Structure formats: structure tokens, C-alpha cells
Amino acid sequence: MVARPPLKVLIEAMRLEDLDEVERIEEASFTTPWPPNAYRSELMTNRLASYLVARVDGRIVAYGGMWLMVDEAHITTFAVHPAWRRQRLGERLLLAFLDLARDRAAREVTLEVRLSNLGARRLYEKYGFRPVGLRPRYYSDNNEDALIMTTEPLDNPRLRARIERLRVALDDAPPPSGPFEPDEDPTIGDHVAPPAPPPSADR
Ligand SMILES: CC(C)(COP(=O)(O)OP(=O)(O)OC[C@H]1O[C@@H](n2cnc3c(N)ncnc32)[C@H](O)[C@@H]1OP(=O)(O)O)[C@@H](O)C(=O)NCCC(=O)NCCS
């Protein structure tokens, strides 16, 4: 029997031709998905925005977006396909955004997440985001509060050391082996607001 080669993860800029796949993940991930044209308009007109996709074997398994306003980076959207979760794809993508923010001379990275979205909160905490405030009744579907999470300054040595430790662990981690059938309702439904300044990352 011939062993299957390990699956490779590639992270690259989102393109217009990616939008059908992105939309499918969006709808499976958020209770209030961005309207279909939001990503198109972001890619075509928003020069402050960077959108990335993660591909495994050519198919999109995760995506996210970040706005850079002066020296503030703000993650506006972030999701992993339900069948590809818990395989460190969220981590790989978040690390790519932290690297991008640093390359673009951002001071720190911030985002909003639903208070109840514990999985996402743990992911962000793992990478050095800390709660810094609340936006009361931020999500209109259930009036849930948003937790604002921000990193320490990206050049802080303690944060740098943490990120580099996690990068090494990710490099040593096994590649994704999915897709798997999710065993629970995958919709968590937090996002940021649809693109209208200022953006936020959970809907
Ligand atoms: C949140 C989300 C992006 C995580 O992606 P993922 O690829 O499954 O996460 P990873 O496998 O990279 O997990 C990395 C870390 O995140 C945390 N984590 C992720 N999912 C978790 C869950 N369901 N429960 C608890 N912790 C979780 C863990 O700390 C994990 O590290 P560990 O395995 O060492 O404990 C994904 O669940 C998702 O797309 N959810 C729906 C959309 C969403 O909520 N987006 C965020 C909006 S702000």
C-alpha cells in the first residue's frame, strides 16, 4: 500500500475567485453572515484590508480578514470550515495575521468576540490576546455583549517569545488529517460587523 503524502497547508491572499468557497464557510460559521457582496467589495475597494485564505490540497478550509488603520490592526472576520476544526488551522491563520500586522508596523492587534464563544476566546488567549473591555449588546441577533481582546504591543519581548514558541510547536505538529464530520452544531455566530468602519471579528 502506498502511504498518502501529508496534507500541506498554504496560506495566501484571498482572491475574487475564492469567494464561493469563502461564502460557504461563512454561512456554516456565523449566525449573521456578511452579505454575499461584502467580501467582494472589501477585496475590490478597501485598501486598508487584508484577507487571507488557508488551503489544504487546493481547497479553502479557513479564511480571515484584518484592517490596518494607522498603527492599529483589527481582525474583522475569522473562520475555519466546520469539518476542518481542531486541526490547528485557526492557529496557523492567526499566526499569519500576527506576522502580517508586525510586517506592516502595527502596534497591536485587536478584535471583538462574543462572550459565549469560548473556543475562539481560547485560541486568541493562546496567542496573547487579553480582554480589555466590553461592547454591551453588540450582537443584534441575541443582544449578546462583545468582548474586546487586544494583544500586548507586537514588539513586546514577552509576546514575541510566546509567539515564537507557538510557531515552533506548530511547525512540529502533525499536519491536518481531516475533513471530519462535525459532531455538534458548528455555528457559533460571532463576527465583527459587516464592513463599515470600524470593523469587528465576530457576528
Ligand atoms: C474559533 C475557530 C476559528 C477555531 O479554529 P480551529 O482551527 O478549530 O482552532 P485550532 O485547532 O487552531 O485550535 C487552537 C486553539 O484554540 C482553542 N480552541 C479552538 N477551538 C476550541 C473549542 N471548540 N473549544 C475549546 N478550545 C478551542 C484551543 O485553545 C486550541 O488549542 P489547544 O488545542 O492547544 O487547546 C473555529 O472554531 C471557527 O471557525 N468557529 C466559528 C467562527 C468563529 O467563531 N470565528 C471567530 C470569530 S471572533
The ligand as an SDF file (V2000), in Angstrom:
LIG
                    3D

 48 50  0  0  0  0  0  0  0  0999 V2000
  -12.7600   29.5420   16.5860 C   0  0  0  0  0  0  0  0  0  0  0  0
  -12.2180   28.7760   15.3810 C   0  0  0  0  0  0  0  0  0  0  0  0
  -11.6770   29.7750   14.3590 C   0  0  0  0  0  0  0  0  0  0  0  0
  -11.0510   27.8670   15.8660 C   0  0  0  0  0  0  0  0  0  0  0  0
  -10.4330   27.2620   14.7550 O   0  0  0  0  0  0  0  0  0  0  0  0
   -9.7440   25.8340   14.8370 P   0  0  0  0  0  0  0  0  0  0  0  0
   -8.9560   25.6140   13.6060 O   0  0  0  0  0  0  0  0  0  0  0  0
  -10.7380   24.7930   15.1790 O   0  0  0  0  0  0  0  0  0  0  0  0
   -8.7680   26.0130   16.0980 O   0  0  0  0  0  0  0  0  0  0  0  0
   -7.3680   25.2940   16.3410 P   0  0  0  0  0  0  0  0  0  0  0  0
   -7.4490   23.8480   16.0280 O   0  0  0  0  0  0  0  0  0  0  0  0
   -6.2890   26.0640   15.6570 O   0  0  0  0  0  0  0  0  0  0  0  0
   -7.2600   25.4570   17.9280 O   0  0  0  0  0  0  0  0  0  0  0  0
   -6.2740   26.2450   18.5280 C   0  0  0  0  0  0  0  0  0  0  0  0
   -6.6170   26.5350   19.9720 C   0  0  0  0  0  0  0  0  0  0  0  0
   -7.8660   27.2190   20.0380 O   0  0  0  0  0  0  0  0  0  0  0  0
   -8.6380   26.7570   21.1580 C   0  0  0  0  0  0  0  0  0  0  0  0
   -9.8710   26.1400   20.6440 N   0  0  0  0  0  0  0  0  0  0  0  0
  -10.2690   26.0880   19.3560 C   0  0  0  0  0  0  0  0  0  0  0  0
  -11.4900   25.5380   19.2750 N   0  0  0  0  0  0  0  0  0  0  0  0
  -11.8670   25.2390   20.5280 C   0  0  0  0  0  0  0  0  0  0  0  0
  -13.0370   24.6560   21.0890 C   0  0  0  0  0  0  0  0  0  0  0  0
  -14.0540   24.2490   20.3150 N   0  0  0  0  0  0  0  0  0  0  0  0
  -13.0970   24.5060   22.4330 N   0  0  0  0  0  0  0  0  0  0  0  0
  -12.0710   24.8930   23.2220 C   0  0  0  0  0  0  0  0  0  0  0  0
  -10.9250   25.4530   22.7480 N   0  0  0  0  0  0  0  0  0  0  0  0
  -10.8330   25.6250   21.4210 C   0  0  0  0  0  0  0  0  0  0  0  0
   -7.7320   25.8020   21.9060 C   0  0  0  0  0  0  0  0  0  0  0  0
   -7.0190   26.5490   22.8550 O   0  0  0  0  0  0  0  0  0  0  0  0
   -6.8000   25.3090   20.8220 C   0  0  0  0  0  0  0  0  0  0  0  0
   -5.5350   24.9750   21.3050 O   0  0  0  0  0  0  0  0  0  0  0  0
   -5.2890   23.5240   22.0090 P   0  0  0  0  0  0  0  0  0  0  0  0
   -5.7380   22.5080   21.0030 O   0  0  0  0  0  0  0  0  0  0  0  0
   -3.8100   23.5310   22.2730 O   0  0  0  0  0  0  0  0  0  0  0  0
   -6.1220   23.5080   23.2380 O   0  0  0  0  0  0  0  0  0  0  0  0
  -13.3170   27.8650   14.7440 C   0  0  0  0  0  0  0  0  0  0  0  0
  -13.9370   27.1120   15.7610 O   0  0  0  0  0  0  0  0  0  0  0  0
  -14.4010   28.6330   13.9960 C   0  0  0  0  0  0  0  0  0  0  0  0
  -14.2570   28.9360   12.8170 O   0  0  0  0  0  0  0  0  0  0  0  0
  -15.5280   28.9430   14.6850 N   0  0  0  0  0  0  0  0  0  0  0  0
  -16.6930   29.6090   14.0510 C   0  0  0  0  0  0  0  0  0  0  0  0
  -16.4170   31.0390   13.6380 C   0  0  0  0  0  0  0  0  0  0  0  0
  -15.8770   31.8570   14.7860 C   0  0  0  0  0  0  0  0  0  0  0  0
  -16.3320   31.7690   15.9220 O   0  0  0  0  0  0  0  0  0  0  0  0
  -14.8850   32.7050   14.4560 N   0  0  0  0  0  0  0  0  0  0  0  0
  -14.2580   33.5860   15.4240 C   0  0  0  0  0  0  0  0  0  0  0  0
  -14.9440   34.8830   15.4090 C   0  0  0  0  0  0  0  0  0  0  0  0
  -14.2140   36.0600   16.5130 S   0  0  0  0  0  0  0  0  0  0  0  0
  1  2  1  0
  2  3  1  0
  2  4  1  0
  2 36  1  0
  4  5  1  0
  5  6  1  0
  6  7  2  0
  6  8  1  0
  6  9  1  0
  9 10  1  0
 10 11  2  0
 10 12  1  0
 10 13  1  0
 13 14  1  0
 14 15  1  0
 15 16  1  0
 15 30  1  0
 16 17  1  0
 17 18  1  0
 17 28  1  0
 18 19  1  0
 18 27  1  0
 19 20  2  0
 20 21  1  0
 21 22  1  0
 21 27  2  0
 22 23  1  0
 22 24  2  0
 24 25  1  0
 25 26  2  0
 26 27  1  0
 28 29  1  0
 28 30  1  0
 30 31  1  0
 31 32  1  0
 32 33  2  0
 32 34  1  0
 32 35  1  0
 36 37  1  0
 36 38  1  0
 38 39  2  0
 38 40  1  0
 40 41  1  0
 41 42  1  0
 42 43  1  0
 43 44  2  0
 43 45  1  0
 45 46  1  0
 46 47  1  0
 47 48  1  0
M  END
$$$$
